[in-house]
Amino acid sequence: MPALPANARKNMKRHHVPILLSILFLFAGCVAPPQRPDQPALAPATGSVAIKLIAFNDFHGNLNTPNLRIPVPDASQSTGFRLERAGGVEQFADMVKALKAKNRNHVVVSAGDMVGATPLLSALFRDEPTIEAMNLVGVDIHAVGNHEFDYGAAHLKRLQAGGCAPGKDGKPDCGGREPYAGSKFAFLAANVVDTATGQTLFPSYLIKDFEGVKVAFIGMTLKDTPAIVRPGGTVGLLFRDEVETVNQLVPEIRAKGVDAIVVVVHEGGVQGAGGGINDCRDFSGRGRELAEKFHPAVDVVLSAHTHRYYVCEIAGKLMTSAGSYGTLITEVDLEVDRATGKVLKKTAQNRVVDPNGPRDPALTALVAKYSVLAAPLENRVVATVTREVTLVRTPAGESTLGNLIADAHLHSAAAPEKGGAVIAFNNPGSLRAPIIPAADGSVKYGELFKAQPFQNDLISMNLTGSQIKALLEQQFSANKRAEVMGVSAGFSYTWDASRPQGDKVLAGSMRLAGQPIRPDLQYRVVANSFIAGGSEGMTVFRQGTERQVGVLDLEALVAFLGANSPYSAPGVGRITRLN
């Protein structure tokens, strides 16, 4: 290569200086610039991140304070508790707001049955008011529960997506109101598959990032949903096993760099007697079994369905439930190591929603709006009742409300032309709230709707005495808690808890109007369409012949109390338990 002329070499040196300076400045730009006083400090790559989960379950559209009392810690009481009313969505929203303010890294989670089996204020408007309320509360994630399938997948999808419900002519019907906007939060259903598409009805999980820490929320309902919702509500859907679903998803979620895993499942357990809202006394039930079998990578299980409260440590997992109806909120605090992704600390506490506490004004306005619309029907006085009709069960499983409802159903179907029934049965799951009269004894339509909100048809049918015996035995299925049905006046029987499965009812004890039930004779019985279709494991009902459809269950209750006012709650003693 020939040598460059002297003037060229000189020009080259002259140009090299700015080029070198530019290179130096370029590399200098890779160094973080000085922090401006008005800029927030950058989070360090080390240390831990605090995350707050704000959880609730089984809200069931209770926008007003429900007629439900919970044990509030009170050292002055011999039991350590006093029973207090709690709840109300206005107070609920204010408490959520206060909990959010404690940590910017927060997420609000519902563990199912936000709607379904709702009071009139929500049900009258297809549960749209409750979804609107939860938008204002600021819910982030909702794992759908069993009752949200009562009216089918199309209805549930509409609740999320928005749009008016179809009217009687099939065209959208907004009920004279503004079109429904839908939910602002995610619906999850990891174990619910649309058989037509092979895809889950809603996404399986949602991953949230908190200052570089990733937390996955897997949402599910219980696999037994088809057996405990209205017939037809789960057509075209497959409900997969909860444990298999979670454990199959864990590797996929881990591959996405997730640090902590929270399972939000609409299934739960039960504490033993005397446990408080933050205890875990003699904890049992299917929810416990699930937690024990979930993958060890699962850190927290937010549970539901049983309407119980507890804070438990199960197989290394924090497991919680906030009772029902918005009476409690679970505050869960996690501390996660940035470097390792390990959950260093996890604690939880159920907090009481004080009905006398501060109210969120936006929720106050929402409740007021729908209350005005519902008032003419809700506030209509339909009966007089001399004392509270309770849900409290005897050791035999009997309650005064169960007896009342059974009597009302029998009254509606006793006439030959209306069914000719002589015995009525009702399932305890259909009873949602006690009937509490006003000071003057009056009971409004809305009060009765809260007690029996499902609007099921009453079905009369023939069953033999032996089939009635088999039906009663199904109350004591080995794979579930005894769910003793309410029975109408005039029918009685005795069961023995010590006897073997399938033979707990003493056959000779079954009587109608004082006469023994004969195995070979046919008897006309009446039950709501839910159990008459075999739900709750009461499959003997499917064997009933000469079926006749009657009035709605609520209509029967309203008519019975109206015809018998002033009404005194029936006593107990129709069902007797030995051992």
C-alpha positions in Angstrom: 0.0 0.0 0.0 1.5 3.4 -1.0 2.3 5.9 1.6 -0.3 8.7 2.1 0.8 12.3 1.2 1.8 14.4 4.2 -1.3 16.7 3.8 -3.6 13.7 3.8 -2.0 12.3 7.0 -2.4 15.7 8.6 -6.2 15.9 7.6 -6.7 12.4 9.0 -5.3 13.3 12.4 -7.5 16.4 12.4 -10.6 14.3 11.8 -9.6 11.5 14.2 -10.0 13.9 17.2 -13.7 14.5 16.9 -14.3 10.8 16.0 -12.5 9.6 19.1 -14.4 12.1 21.2 -17.7 10.9 19.8 -16.8 7.3 20.6 -15.9 8.3 24.1 -19.2 10.1 24.5 -21.1 7.2 23.1 -19.7 4.8 25.6 -20.2 7.4 28.4 -23.9 7.3 27.4 -24.1 3.6 28.5 -23.6 4.8 32.1 -26.8 5.7 34.0 -27.2 9.5 33.9 -27.4 11.4 37.2 -30.7 11.0 39.0 -32.8 14.2 38.7 -34.3 15.4 42.0 -37.8 15.2 40.6 -37.4 11.5 39.5 -38.4 8.5 41.8 -35.5 6.3 42.8 -35.1 3.2 40.7 -35.9 0.0 42.5 -32.9 -2.1 43.3 -32.4 -5.4 41.7 -32.0 -7.0 45.1 -34.1 -7.2 48.2 -37.8 -8.2 48.4 -41.2 -7.0 47.2 -44.3 -6.8 49.4 -47.5 -7.7 47.7 -51.1 -7.5 49.1 -53.9 -9.7 48.0 -57.4 -8.4 48.9 -59.8 -11.4 48.7 -63.4 -12.3 49.1 -65.8 -15.0 48.1 -69.5 -15.9 47.8 -70.7 -12.4 47.6 -74.0 -13.5 46.1 -75.1 -10.0 45.1 -75.6 -8.8 48.7 -75.5 -5.1 48.0 -77.3 -4.3 51.2 -76.2 -5.4 54.7 -77.3 -9.1 54.8 -79.2 -10.7 57.7 -76.2 -12.6 58.7 -74.3 -12.5 62.0 -70.6 -13.4 62.4 -68.5 -14.0 65.5 -66.5 -10.9 66.2 -63.7 -11.3 68.8 -64.7 -10.0 72.2 -62.7 -10.9 75.3 -65.6 -9.9 77.6 -67.7 -12.9 76.4 -67.2 -16.3 77.8 -67.0 -17.7 74.2 -64.4 -15.1 73.2 -66.9 -13.8 70.6 -70.0 -11.8 70.1 -72.3 -12.1 67.1 -72.6 -9.0 65.0 -74.2 -8.2 61.6 -71.6 -7.3 59.0 -71.4 -6.3 55.3 -72.9 -3.9 52.9 -71.2 -3.1 49.6 -70.8 0.6 50.3 -68.8 -0.2 53.5 -67.1 -3.1 51.7 -65.8 -0.8 48.9 -64.5 1.7 51.4 -62.6 -1.0 53.3 -61.1 -2.3 50.0 -60.0 1.3 49.2 -58.3 1.5 52.6 -56.5 -1.8 52.2 -55.3 -0.8 48.7 -53.8 2.4 50.2 -51.5 0.3 52.4 -49.5 -1.1 49.5 -49.4 0.0 45.9 -48.6 -3.6 44.9 -52.1 -4.9 45.4 -54.7 -7.1 43.6 -58.4 -7.6 44.4 -59.6 -11.2 43.9 -63.0 -12.8 44.0 -63.2 -16.6 44.5 -66.5 -17.2 42.9 -70.3 -16.9 43.3 -70.1 -13.2 43.0 -73.6 -13.5 41.6 -76.3 -16.2 41.6 -78.7 -16.9 44.4 -78.9 -13.2 44.9 -81.3 -10.9 46.7 -84.0 -9.1 44.7 -82.0 -5.9 44.4 -79.5 -7.7 42.2 -81.6 -10.5 40.8 -84.4 -8.3 39.5 -81.8 -6.7 37.1 -80.2 -10.0 36.0 -77.3 -9.4 38.5 -76.0 -6.5 36.4 -76.0 -4.2 39.5 -73.5 -6.5 41.3 -71.1 -6.5 38.4 -71.3 -2.7 38.2 -70.7 -2.5 41.9 -67.6 -4.7 41.7 -66.3 -2.5 38.8 -66.4 0.4 41.2 -64.8 -1.6 44.0 -61.9 -2.3 41.6 -61.9 -6.1 41.4 -59.1 -7.4 39.3 -59.7 -11.1 39.1 -62.8 -13.3 39.4 -62.7 -17.1 39.4 -66.2 -18.2 38.5 -68.2 -20.3 41.0 -71.0 -22.8 40.6 -74.0 -20.5 40.9 -72.7 -18.4 38.1 -73.6 -21.3 35.8 -77.3 -21.4 37.0 -78.4 -19.6 33.8 -75.8 -21.1 31.4 -72.6 -20.1 29.8 -74.1 -17.6 27.4 -75.5 -15.6 30.4 -72.2 -15.8 32.2 -70.3 -14.6 29.1 -72.7 -11.7 28.7 -72.1 -10.7 32.3 -68.4 -10.3 31.5 -68.6 -8.9 28.0 -71.7 -6.6 28.4 -74.7 -6.2 26.2 -78.4 -6.5 27.0 -80.0 -9.8 27.8 -82.3 -11.4 25.2 -85.9 -10.6 25.7 -88.9 -12.9 25.2 -88.7 -12.3 21.4 -85.0 -13.1 21.3 -84.0 -9.5 20.7 -81.8 -7.6 23.2 -83.8 -6.2 26.1 -82.2 -3.5 28.3 -85.2 -3.2 30.6 -85.5 0.5 29.8 -82.0 1.2 31.2 -78.7 2.1 29.5 -77.0 -0.9 27.8 -75.1 -3.0 30.3 -71.3 -2.3 29.9 -70.0 -5.6 31.3 -67.2 -6.2 33.8 -63.8 -4.4 33.9 -62.1 -7.4 35.6 -60.9 -10.8 34.3 -63.1 -13.9 34.6 -61.0 -17.1 35.0 -62.1 -20.8 34.6 -59.1 -23.1 34.1 -61.0 -26.3 34.5 -64.2 -25.4 32.5 -63.9 -26.5 28.9 -66.3 -25.7 26.0 -66.8 -29.0 24.4 -67.6 -27.4 21.0 -64.2 -25.7 20.8 -62.0 -27.6 23.2 -61.0 -24.3 24.8 -61.6 -23.1 28.3 -64.7 -21.0 28.7 -62.5 -18.2 30.2 -58.7 -17.9 30.5 -57.0 -20.4 32.9 -54.8 -17.9 34.6 -53.6 -14.3 34.8 -50.0 -13.2 35.5 -49.4 -9.9 37.3 -46.0 -8.1 37.6 -45.2 -6.4 40.9 -41.9 -4.5 40.5 -40.4 -7.3 38.6 -41.9 -10.1 40.7 -44.4 -12.2 38.7 -47.4 -13.7 40.5 -49.8 -16.1 38.6 -53.4 -16.5 39.6 -55.1 -19.7 38.5 -58.9 -19.5 38.7 -61.3 -22.5 38.9 -64.7 -23.7 40.1 -65.4 -27.1 41.6 -65.6 -30.0 39.3 -69.0 -31.1 40.7 -70.7 -28.0 39.5 -73.0 -29.8 37.0 -74.6 -31.7 40.0 -75.4 -28.6 42.0 -76.7 -26.0 39.6 -79.9 -25.7 37.7 -80.4 -28.5 35.1 -79.3 -27.1 31.8 -76.9 -24.6 33.2 -73.8 -26.6 32.2 -74.9 -28.0 28.9 -71.9 -28.1 26.5 -69.3 -27.7 29.2 -66.8 -30.1 30.7 -65.6 -29.6 34.3 -62.1 -31.0 34.8 -60.6 -32.2 38.1 -59.2 -29.2 40.0 -55.9 -30.9 41.1 -55.1 -32.3 37.6 -55.8 -28.9 36.1 -53.5 -27.0 38.5 -50.6 -29.5 38.5 -50.6 -29.5 34.7 -50.5 -25.8 34.5 -47.6 -25.3 36.9 -44.8 -26.2 34.5 -46.3 -23.9 31.8 -46.6 -21.0 34.3 -43.1 -21.6 35.7 -41.6 -21.4 32.2 -42.9 -17.9 32.0 -40.7 -16.8 34.9 -43.5 -16.7 37.5 -42.2 -16.4 41.1 -45.4 -17.1 43.1 -48.6 -19.1 42.4 -52.0 -18.3 43.8 -54.8 -20.8 43.2 -58.3 -19.1 43.4 -60.7 -22.0 43.6 -64.5 -22.1 44.3 -64.2 -25.0 46.7 -63.5 -25.0 50.4 -63.6 -26.6 53.8 -65.2 -26.4 57.2 -63.8 -25.5 60.7 -64.8 -27.4 63.8 -67.1 -25.9 66.3 -65.9 -22.8 68.1 -63.4 -21.6 65.5 -63.2 -17.8 64.9 -62.8 -15.9 61.7 -59.0 -16.3 61.7 -58.8 -19.8 63.1 -58.3 -23.2 61.6 -59.9 -25.5 64.2 -60.3 -29.2 63.2 -60.3 -28.1 59.5 -61.8 -30.7 57.1 -63.6 -31.0 53.8 -62.8 -31.3 50.1 -61.0 -28.0 50.0 -58.4 -29.3 52.4 -57.9 -32.4 50.2 -57.3 -30.2 47.2 -54.7 -28.0 49.0 -52.9 -31.1 50.1 -52.7 -32.4 46.5 -51.9 -29.2 44.7 -48.3 -28.9 43.4 -45.8 -27.8 46.0 -45.1 -24.7 43.9 -48.5 -23.3 44.9 -48.1 -20.7 47.6 -51.6 -19.5 48.4 -55.1 -21.0 48.0 -58.0 -18.6 48.1 -61.0 -20.8 48.6 -64.8 -20.5 48.7 -68.1 -22.3 48.3 -68.7 -23.5 51.9 -69.5 -20.0 53.1 -67.1 -20.5 56.1 -64.3 -18.4 57.4 -60.8 -19.7 58.2 -57.1 -19.0 57.8 -55.1 -22.2 57.6 -51.7 -23.6 56.8 -52.2 -26.8 54.7 -49.3 -28.7 53.2 -47.1 -25.6 53.2 -49.8 -23.5 51.5 -51.7 -20.6 53.0 -55.4 -21.3 52.6 -58.2 -18.8 53.4 -61.9 -18.1 53.0 -63.9 -14.9 53.9 -67.2 -16.4 54.8 -69.9 -15.0 52.5 -72.1 -12.1 51.5 -69.3 -9.5 51.8 -69.2 -9.7 55.6 -65.5 -10.3 55.6 -62.5 -9.4 53.5 -59.2 -11.4 53.6 -56.0 -9.4 53.7 -53.1 -11.5 52.5 -49.5 -10.2 52.6 -46.7 -11.8 50.6 -43.0 -11.0 50.7 -41.1 -12.3 47.7 -37.3 -12.3 47.2 -36.4 -10.6 44.0 -33.3 -12.6 43.3 -34.6 -16.1 44.0 -38.4 -15.6 43.5 -38.9 -17.4 46.8 -41.9 -16.4 48.9 -40.2 -15.4 52.1 -43.3 -14.6 54.1 -47.1 -15.1 53.8 -49.7 -14.1 56.3 -53.5 -13.6 56.2 -56.2 -12.0 58.3 -60.0 -11.9 57.8 -61.3 -8.4 58.5 -64.9 -7.6 59.4 -66.8 -5.2 57.2 -68.5 -2.9 59.7 -72.1 -2.0 58.5 -71.7 1.2 60.4 -68.4 2.1 58.9 -67.5 4.7 56.2 -69.4 4.3 52.9 -68.0 4.7 49.4 -70.1 7.5 47.8 -70.0 5.9 44.3 -71.4 2.7 45.7 -74.0 4.6 47.7 -75.2 6.2 44.5 -75.3 2.9 42.7 -77.3 1.2 45.4 -79.7 4.1 45.7 -80.4 4.1 41.9 -81.4 0.4 41.8 -83.2 0.6 45.1 -85.6 3.2 43.7 -86.2 0.9 40.7 -86.8 -2.2 42.8 -88.7 -0.6 45.7 -92.3 -1.1 44.5 -91.8 -4.9 44.4 -89.2 -5.3 47.2 -91.1 -3.3 49.8 -94.5 -4.8 49.2 -95.8 -6.3 52.5 -97.0 -9.8 51.9 -97.4 -11.4 55.4 -97.1 -11.0 59.1 -94.8 -13.3 61.0 -94.7 -13.5 64.8 -91.0 -14.4 65.2 -87.8 -15.0 63.2 -87.8 -18.1 61.1 -84.2 -19.3 61.4 -81.7 -21.4 59.4 -80.3 -22.9 62.6 -80.3 -26.7 62.4 -81.0 -29.2 65.1 -78.6 -32.2 65.5 -81.0 -34.1 63.3 -80.5 -31.5 60.5 -83.9 -29.8 60.8 -84.6 -26.1 60.7 -87.7 -24.0 61.2 -87.1 -22.3 57.8 -86.8 -25.7 56.1 -90.1 -26.8 57.7 -91.8 -23.6 56.7 -90.7 -23.9 53.1 -91.7 -27.6 52.9 -95.2 -26.7 54.3 -95.5 -23.9 51.7 -94.6 -26.2 48.9 -97.1 -28.8 50.0 -99.8 -26.2 50.4 -99.3 -25.2 46.8 -99.5 -28.7 45.4 -102.0 -30.5 47.8 -105.1 -30.0 45.7 -105.7 -32.9 43.3 -105.7 -30.6 40.3 -102.4 -29.0 41.4 -100.5 -32.2 42.0 -102.2 -34.0 44.8 -99.0 -34.1 46.9 -99.0 -35.5 50.5 -95.3 -35.0 51.3 -92.9 -32.1 50.4 -89.1 -32.1 50.5 -86.7 -29.2 50.1 -82.9 -29.1 50.0 -81.0 -27.0 52.6 -79.0 -25.3 49.8 -82.1 -23.6 48.5 -82.5 -21.7 51.8 -80.3 -18.7 51.8 -81.4 -16.3 54.6 -83.6 -16.3 57.7 -86.9 -14.5 57.6 -86.7 -11.6 60.0 -89.9 -9.7 60.5 -90.0 -5.9 61.1 -90.8 -4.6 64.6 -94.6 -4.7 63.8 -94.3 -8.3 62.4 -94.6 -7.4 58.8 -92.6 -9.2 56.2 -91.8 -7.7 52.8 -91.5 -9.5 49.4 -87.8 -8.8 49.3 -87.3 -10.5 52.6 -88.9 -13.7 51.3 -86.9 -13.4 48.1 -83.6 -13.4 50.1 -84.8 -16.6 51.9 -85.6 -18.5 48.7 -84.1 -16.7 45.7 -83.8 -19.4 43.0 -87.2 -19.2 41.4 -87.5 -23.0 40.8 -90.6 -24.7 39.6 -92.3 -27.1 42.0 -92.6 -30.7 40.6 -95.1 -33.2 41.9 -94.5 -37.0 41.2 -95.2 -40.5 42.4 -92.6 -42.3 44.5 -93.1 -45.6 46.3 -92.4 -46.0 50.0 -89.2 -47.9 49.3 -88.1 -45.1 46.9 -88.7 -42.5 49.6 -86.5 -44.6 52.0 -83.7 -44.7 49.3 -84.1 -41.0 48.7 -83.6 -40.2 52.4 -80.5 -42.4 52.4 -79.0 -40.2 49.7 -78.9 -37.4 52.2 -76.0 -39.2 53.9 -73.8 -39.9 51.0 -70.3 -41.0 52.0 -68.6 -38.3 49.9 -70.3 -35.3 51.3 -71.7 -33.7 54.5 -75.2 -34.8 55.5 -77.6 -32.4 53.8 -80.9 -33.2 55.5 -83.9 -32.1 53.6 -86.8 -30.2 55.2 -90.0 -32.2 55.3 -93.6 -31.1 55.5 -95.9 -31.4 58.5 -97.4 -34.8 58.9 -94.3 -36.7 57.7 -91.6 -37.9 60.2 -88.7 -40.3 60.4 -85.7 -41.2 62.5 -82.1 -41.7 61.4 -79.2 -43.2 63.2 -75.7 -41.8 62.5 -74.0 -45.0 63.8 -75.7 -47.2 61.2 -73.9 -48.2 58.0 -74.0 -46.1 54.8 -77.3 -46.8 52.9 -79.2 -47.9 56.0 -79.2 -44.9 58.4 -83.0 -44.3 58.2 -85.1 -46.6 60.3 -87.6 -47.9 57.8 -90.3 -48.5 60.4 -89.9 -44.9 61.7 -91.2 -43.3 58.4 -94.8 -42.1 59.0 -97.4 -40.0 57.3 -100.2 -38.6 59.4 -99.3 -41.2 62.1 -99.4 -44.2 59.7 -96.3 -46.2 58.7 -95.0 -45.6 55.2 -95.6 -48.8 53.2 -92.8 -49.8 50.8 -95.2 -51.0 48.1 -97.6 -48.0 48.1 -97.2 -44.9 45.9 -97.2 -41.5 47.5 -97.4 -38.1 45.7 -94.4 -35.9 46.7 -93.4 -32.4 45.7 -90.0 -30.8 45.4 -88.3 -27.9 43.6 -87.1 -28.6 40.1 -83.5 -28.4 41.2 -83.5 -31.6 43.3 -86.4 -33.0 41.4 -84.0 -33.3 38.5 -81.5 -35.2 40.6 -79.1 -32.5 41.7 -77.3 -32.6 45.0 -77.0 -36.3 44.5 -80.8 -36.9 45.0 -81.0 -39.1 42.0 -84.0 -41.1 43.3 -86.2 -38.2 42.3 -85.5 -39.0 38.7 -87.5 -42.2 39.2 -90.6 -40.3 40.0 -93.6 -40.9 37.6 -96.6 -38.9 36.5 -94.7 -35.6 37.0 -96.7 -32.4 37.1 -95.3 -28.9 37.1 -96.7 -26.4 39.6 -96.0 -22.8 40.6 -92.6 -21.2 41.4 -91.2 -22.0 44.9 -91.2 -18.3 45.9 -94.8 -17.9 44.7 -95.8 -20.8 46.9 -94.1 -19.2 49.9 -95.7 -15.8 49.4 -99.2 -17.4 49.0 -98.8 -19.7 52.0 -97.7 -16.9 54.4 -100.3 -14.6 53.1 -103.0 -17.1 53.7 -101.8 -17.9 57.2 -100.9 -14.5 58.6 -100.1 -13.9 61.4 -97.8 -16.9 61.1 -95.8 -18.5 63.9 -92.8 -20.4 62.8 -93.3 -24.2 63.1 -91.6 -26.2 65.8 -89.1 -29.0 65.1 -89.3 -32.7 65.8 -90.3 -34.0 62.4 -86.9 -35.6 62.1 -85.2 -37.4 65.0 -81.6 -38.5 65.2 -80.1 -41.3 67.2 -76.4 -41.3 68.1 
